[in-house]
Structures are given as C-alpha cells and as structure tokens.
Amino acid sequence: MSSSIKDVARVAGVSVATVSRALSGVAAVSPKLMVRIDAAIRETGYRPNLSARRLRSRHSGTIGLILADLRNPFFTAVSRAVEDVAYQHGLRVILCNTDENPDKEAIYLKLMEEERVTGVIFAPTRQTAQTLDQRDIGFPLVLIDRVSPHGQQDAVVLDNSAASAMLMEHLHAQGYRRIAGIFGNASSSGIERHDGFVAAALRLGLQIQTAFVPPQIEAAQTEVRHLLLERSERPQALVASNGLLLMGVVRAARAAGLAIPEDVAVAGFDNESWTELVGPGLTVIEQPLEAIGRTAMSILLERLDNPALPPRKVLLGGRCVVRGSTAALAPHAQADAQVSHVVDSMPHQTF
C-alpha cells in the first residue's frame, strides 16, 4: 500500500499543510523543517512530485529517456540530440528501450520514480498514452513522436497529417491513382498518418487500401504480400508509415519479383541512410530528428523552471525528399487508372 502525504506529516511531526507548502514551493519553509520532511519522505516511501525532489538539490541531475525501439534509427537520432542538450546542462541520461511493450513501459516509469529523476522524455504506445492522465507520475513528462488523447502532457511531434498529405499529393501529381497504405498500430503517429492519408485521398479522388500492422518489418512484408499477390487489382503505389514498415514493403516487393517503380511505386516515412541506396532511391518524408530531441529537452527544462505552465504540443514540419521510387507513371497507365472516389478499408483494420 502506497504512503500518503499524511504519513509524511505524521513521521515528520508537522501538519499536512506544512508538508504541502514544502512540496509546492509556493511558501517559505525553514531549512530545519525541510530536512525533517525530506527524511520522512524517504522513510515512508512516499513518491513526491518534482518540487519535493527538489528539497535536497533542486533536481537529481538525471533525465529519463524511454524509447519505443532503439533499432529504429529515428529514436537513435532523437536520443543523440537529447543527450547533447542534457550534457550541455550538466544532466545525465538513463536510456530505456520498451520494444513497444506496455508492460515494459510500466516497469521503466516505476524505475524513473525510484531513481528520482528530474524528468522524462517518453515515446509511449497508444495503450500507455491513453492512461497517462490517470497515473500519479511524480516528474515532468514530455512525449515525443506520440501524444496522449487528452493532451495533458507536453509533446513534440511531427505534423503527421500534413506529412501524409504531402506524400499523397506527390503521388497524385505523378499519376498514381490506386494507392495502398501500411500503418503502425502501436502509436498515435500511425493513426495520425493514416488519417492524413485518407483525408488526402478523399480530397484528391484516389482509390486506396489501408491496413494497420505491428511496427515490424515482417508484419509489413506479410501485409504487402497480400496486397500485391492476393488481391484482384494490385495497387500502383505503396506507402509505409515508418522506416521499419518501409523496409518490409521493399522486401515484399522484391520477393514478389516486382521492380520499383516500374511495377509498383514505393514511398514512406523516415529518411534513413539505406533509403537512398534502394533501387533508384526511395521517396520519403524526412523528419526533423535533431529538432525533435532538442525541442523536447527545451520544453522539459522550461517545465522544471515553471511547473505551472499549461501543457504544450509542438508540431514540427517534415520535408518530402523525392527520389526515383515514385517516378511519373506512364501516360497509358494513368489512363487505365482513372477511378471513382472510393476508400477501400481492409476488413481487419482496427483502432
């Protein structure tokens, strides 16, 4: 059973109001009382908020960085930017990898409390993000790449809907009319990119197919195999919502003996180094990786200085890097591809 502020007051021999003043920092408390209260916090195991942890040294000097998948170059690059800023401010970084597993996320959030970190930068799964507002988290939290449904935490994310629209507008301009999209099912970013994809298709009059899959190369390969080989009408272009899924799309196209872009165009998210080496190069949305990490750290530092600030969501713009994988469709193929205003959602699609 967790202890409460009343337990701290009882052990310290002071009133609850005195403990509250010490934790909030809004009223002066004598150094002698602060020492007693801090000792009572340790004895009772009470998990205080950020202000309480500042009783001893303003902050612990440690930042937590909880990422979804360190194999993903997106998170590797963002973590480098976070570490750079942390180092400049004399802060250490604890790095945790969750593999998009809510159970591991819960373990690492608890670890951050036990380590009494100054704050945490976190890329949560959708499942965890949906419960963040109900959790008693005793440190500032800045979300990256994903957001919580009610926006109660600071967040730094790509403008995912606009980025998807950029890709769709480019493919439309190149003559593609039948487009399939593969989206990660573990995070809010996958949903936002899906929604931007569908909205742009409706606006442009495109025929689309969509599917949500786990953010794994193998999952994308399986889904794309279905799209390319088992449907009566093959899509002219494939879009993947992150770098891992994009690699799965490319592998599936090759396994099917299809050339890019002659047989199927390919585009996606994340301008990883390998994307310019595949065939004629892959068209991708390049995310501002360094800006995401640095902005998240900047918001966290501001939150430490002013805990009363309202939650902020910072949207950063992406850039469409056009390469040969989306070369213009041949005129006769464009003529064959004229379609009505249709959205074709896969039967297994879930939210």
matplotlib code that plots the C-alpha trace (Angstrom):
import matplotlib.pyplot as plt

x = [0.0, 1.5, 2.1, 0.4, 1.2, -0.5, 2.1, 4.9, 3.4, 3.0, 6.6, 8.0, 5.9, 4.4, 1.0, -0.2, -0.3, 3.4, 4.3, 2.1, 3.9, 7.3, 6.3, 4.7, 7.5, 5.0, 5.6, 8.8, 9.6, 12.6, 15.7, 15.3, 11.7, 12.7, 15.3, 12.8, 10.2, 12.8, 13.8, 10.1, 9.6, 12.5, 11.3, 7.7, 8.5, 6.1, 6.6, 6.6, 6.3, 9.1, 9.1, 9.5, 12.5, 14.0, 14.1, 17.6, 19.3, 16.9, 16.9, 18.5, 20.6, 19.3, 16.9, 15.0, 14.6, 12.1, 12.0, 10.0, 12.6, 16.3, 16.7, 14.7, 17.1, 14.5, 14.9, 18.6, 18.9, 16.5, 18.3, 21.5, 20.0, 18.5, 21.8, 23.7, 21.4, 21.4, 25.2, 25.3, 23.2, 25.2, 22.5, 22.9, 20.6, 19.1, 18.1, 15.4, 14.1, 10.5, 10.0, 6.5, 5.6, 3.2, 4.4, 8.0, 6.8, 5.2, 8.4, 10.5, 8.2, 8.4, 12.2, 12.2, 10.3, 12.7, 15.7, 14.0, 14.8, 14.4, 12.1, 11.4, 11.2, 8.9, 7.6, 4.7, 2.5, -1.1, -2.2, 0.0, -0.7, -4.4, -3.8, -1.2, -3.8, -4.9, -1.4, 0.2, 3.5, 5.9, 8.0, 7.6, 6.9, 7.5, 6.1, 7.9, 6.5, 3.3, 0.6, -1.9, -5.6, -6.5, -3.3, -2.4, 1.3, 3.8, 4.5, 6.8, 5.6, 5.7, 2.7, 1.8, -1.4, 0.2, 3.2, 0.9, -0.9, 2.4, 3.2, -0.3, -0.2, 3.2, 1.9, -1.2, 0.9, 3.0, -0.2, -0.8, -4.5, -4.5, -2.5, -2.2, -1.0, 0.6, 0.4, 1.9, -0.8, 1.1, 1.3, -0.8, 1.6, 0.4, -3.2, -2.5, -0.6, -3.4, -6.0, -3.9, -3.6, -7.3, -8.2, -5.9, -7.3, -10.8, -9.8, -7.9, -10.3, -8.0, -8.7, -7.0, -6.5, -5.3, -4.0, -2.7, 0.1, 2.6, 5.6, 7.8, 9.5, 8.0, 4.4, 4.7, 6.0, 3.1, 0.5, 2.1, 2.3, -1.4, -1.9, 0.4, -0.4, -3.8, -6.0, -7.5, -6.3, -2.8, -2.1, 0.1, 1.9, 2.6, 3.1, 4.6, 4.2, 7.7, 11.2, 10.7, 7.5, 9.1, 11.8, 9.2, 7.4, 10.6, 11.4, 7.9, 8.0, 11.4, 10.1, 7.2, 9.6, 8.3, 10.6, 10.4, 8.9, 8.2, 5.8, 4.9, 5.9, 7.1, 7.2, 7.2, 8.4, 11.9, 14.9, 17.3, 20.6, 19.6, 16.6, 18.7, 20.5, 17.5, 17.0, 16.6, 16.2, 13.0, 10.8, 10.4, 9.2, 12.3, 11.6, 13.5, 15.1, 17.5, 14.9, 12.5, 15.1, 16.3, 12.8, 11.7, 14.7, 14.0, 10.3, 11.4, 13.9, 11.2, 8.8, 11.4, 11.7, 8.0, 5.8, 2.6, 2.9, -0.1, 0.7, 2.1, 2.0, 4.7, 4.1, 7.2, 7.1, 8.6, 10.2, 9.3, 12.5, 11.6, 13.6, 13.2, 10.8, 7.9, 8.8, 5.9, 3.5, 3.5, 0.6, -1.1, -1.1, -2.5, -5.4, -6.1, -6.0, -8.8, -11.1, -14.1, -14.0, -13.5, -12.0, -11.3, -10.5, -9.2, -11.7, -9.1, -8.5, -8.8, -8.4]
y = [0.0, 3.4, 6.0, 9.4, 13.0, 12.4, 9.7, 12.1, 14.7, 12.2, 10.9, 14.4, 15.7, 18.6, 19.4, 18.3, 21.9, 22.3, 19.3, 20.7, 24.0, 22.3, 20.2, 23.0, 25.5, 28.4, 29.3, 29.5, 26.6, 26.7, 24.6, 22.6, 21.6, 20.8, 18.3, 16.6, 16.4, 15.1, 12.4, 11.5, 11.1, 8.6, 6.7, 6.4, 5.7, 8.5, 9.3, 13.1, 15.4, 17.3, 20.1, 17.5, 16.0, 19.5, 19.7, 18.3, 19.6, 21.4, 18.3, 14.9, 15.7, 12.8, 12.7, 9.5, 8.7, 5.9, 5.0, 2.5, 0.8, 1.6, -0.4, 2.3, 5.0, 7.6, 7.0, 6.7, 10.1, 11.7, 10.2, 11.7, 15.2, 14.7, 13.6, 16.5, 19.1, 17.2, 17.2, 20.9, 21.4, 19.0, 16.3, 12.6, 10.4, 7.0, 5.3, 2.6, 0.6, -0.7, -2.7, -1.1, -3.2, -1.5, -3.8, -2.7, 0.9, 0.5, -1.0, 1.8, 4.5, 3.0, 2.8, 6.5, 7.2, 5.0, 6.8, 10.2, 11.5, 15.2, 14.5, 12.0, 12.2, 9.3, 7.7, 5.7, 3.1, 4.0, 1.8, 3.6, 7.0, 6.5, 6.0, 8.7, 11.1, 8.7, 7.8, 9.5, 10.5, 12.3, 14.0, 16.2, 14.2, 15.3, 13.0, 12.6, 11.2, 10.3, 12.2, 11.4, 11.5, 14.4, 16.4, 16.7, 16.1, 18.3, 16.7, 17.3, 15.6, 15.7, 17.2, 13.7, 14.6, 17.2, 14.9, 12.2, 14.7, 15.8, 12.2, 11.7, 15.0, 14.0, 10.6, 12.1, 14.6, 11.7, 10.0, 7.3, 6.7, 3.3, 3.6, 1.3, 2.4, 0.3, 1.9, 1.1, 0.0, 0.7, 4.5, 7.7, 8.7, 5.7, 6.8, 10.4, 9.4, 7.1, 9.9, 12.3, 9.6, 9.0, 12.7, 13.5, 10.5, 11.8, 15.3, 14.1, 11.4, 8.4, 4.7, 3.5, 0.4, 0.7, -1.7, -1.4, -3.8, -4.1, -1.9, -4.7, -5.5, -9.0, -7.7, -5.3, -8.0, -10.3, -7.5, -6.3, -9.8, -9.9, -6.6, -7.5, -11.1, -12.0, -9.0, -8.9, -5.3, -4.5, -1.0, 1.2, 2.7, 1.6, 4.0, 2.9, 5.0, 4.4, 3.2, -0.4, -0.8, 0.8, -1.8, -4.6, -3.1, -3.1, -6.7, -7.8, -6.1, -7.8, -11.2, -10.8, -10.1, -6.6, -3.7, -0.3, 1.9, 0.1, -2.4, -0.6, 2.8, 3.0, 5.9, 6.3, 8.0, 8.4, 9.4, 6.7, 6.2, 3.0, 4.6, 6.4, 3.1, 1.0, 0.9, 4.4, 5.7, 5.8, 8.9, 9.6, 12.2, 13.4, 14.2, 17.0, 14.5, 16.8, 19.4, 16.9, 15.9, 19.4, 20.8, 18.1, 18.9, 22.6, 22.1, 19.8, 22.4, 25.1, 22.8, 22.4, 26.1, 26.7, 23.6, 25.7, 26.2, 24.7, 21.6, 22.3, 20.4, 21.4, 20.4, 20.3, 20.2, 17.4, 17.6, 15.4, 14.0, 12.9, 10.1, 7.6, 5.2, 7.5, 8.3, 9.6, 6.9, 6.2, 8.1, 4.9, 3.5, 6.8, 6.5, 2.9, 4.1, 6.7, 5.7, 6.9, 8.5, 5.3, 4.4, 0.7, -0.2, -3.6, -5.8, -6.5, -2.8, -1.9, 1.1]
z = [0.0, -1.0, 1.6, 1.5, 2.4, 5.8, 6.5, 5.7, 8.0, 10.9, 10.6, 10.3, 13.2, 11.2, 9.8, 6.4, 5.4, 6.2, 4.1, 1.3, 1.4, 1.3, -1.7, -3.6, -3.0, -3.0, 0.6, 2.7, 4.9, 7.3, 6.4, 9.6, 8.7, 5.1, 6.3, 8.5, 5.7, 3.3, 5.8, 6.3, 2.6, 2.4, 5.5, 4.3, 0.7, -0.4, -4.1, -4.1, -7.1, -8.7, -6.2, -3.3, -5.0, -5.3, -1.5, -1.4, -4.6, -6.9, -9.1, -9.2, -12.3, -14.2, -17.2, -18.2, -21.9, -22.6, -26.3, -28.2, -30.3, -30.4, -33.6, -35.3, -36.5, -35.7, -32.0, -32.2, -33.8, -31.4, -28.4, -29.6, -29.7, -26.2, -24.8, -26.4, -24.7, -21.4, -21.4, -22.1, -18.9, -16.8, -16.8, -17.1, -19.2, -18.3, -21.6, -21.7, -24.6, -24.4, -27.7, -27.9, -24.8, -22.3, -19.5, -20.0, -20.2, -16.7, -15.3, -16.7, -15.4, -12.0, -12.3, -13.1, -9.9, -7.9, -9.4, -8.5, -12.0, -12.8, -15.7, -18.5, -22.3, -23.4, -26.7, -25.4, -27.0, -27.6, -24.8, -22.2, -23.7, -23.1, -19.3, -18.6, -17.4, -14.7, -13.5, -10.5, -12.1, -9.9, -12.5, -15.6, -18.7, -22.4, -25.1, -28.4, -31.7, -29.9, -27.9, -25.2, -26.2, -23.9, -24.3, -20.6, -21.3, -23.2, -26.6, -29.6, -32.7, -36.5, -38.2, -39.3, -41.1, -43.2, -43.9, -45.2, -47.4, -48.9, -50.0, -51.4, -53.3, -54.8, -55.8, -57.3, -59.3, -60.6, -62.0, -59.3, -58.6, -56.7, -53.5, -50.5, -47.1, -44.3, -40.9, -37.5, -35.0, -31.7, -31.6, -32.2, -35.0, -37.1, -36.7, -37.5, -40.6, -41.6, -41.1, -43.2, -45.9, -46.0, -45.9, -48.8, -50.8, -50.4, -51.4, -54.5, -55.6, -55.1, -54.7, -51.5, -49.4, -45.8, -43.1, -39.6, -38.6, -35.7, -36.3, -37.5, -40.8, -41.0, -40.4, -43.2, -45.5, -44.8, -45.4, -48.6, -49.9, -49.5, -51.3, -54.2, -54.9, -53.4, -54.5, -57.9, -58.6, -57.5, -56.1, -58.2, -55.2, -51.6, -48.7, -45.3, -42.1, -40.7, -41.6, -40.4, -42.3, -45.3, -45.3, -45.1, -48.1, -50.2, -49.2, -50.1, -53.5, -54.2, -53.1, -55.5, -58.3, -58.8, -59.9, -58.2, -59.6, -62.9, -61.3, -58.1, -56.7, -53.1, -50.6, -46.8, -43.7, -42.3, -44.4, -43.2, -44.9, -46.6, -48.4, -50.9, -51.8, -52.7, -56.5, -57.8, -54.2, -52.1, -51.8, -48.1, -45.5, -43.7, -40.1, -38.2, -35.8, -34.1, -33.7, -32.1, -29.5, -28.8, -28.6, -26.2, -23.9, -24.1, -23.1, -20.2, -18.9, -19.1, -17.2, -14.5, -14.1, -14.2, -13.3, -13.6, -17.4, -19.3, -21.4, -24.8, -28.1, -30.6, -34.2, -36.4, -40.2, -42.3, -45.8, -48.8, -50.3, -53.8, -55.4, -58.2, -56.5, -57.3, -60.9, -63.0, -64.1, -67.9, -69.7, -70.8, -67.2, -66.0, -68.4, -67.2, -63.6, -63.7, -60.8, -58.9, -55.5, -53.4, -50.0, -49.6, -45.9, -45.2, -43.2, -40.4, -39.7, -36.0, -33.8]

ax = plt.figure().add_subplot(projection="3d")
ax.plot(x, y, z, "-o")
ax.set_aspect("equal")
plt.show()
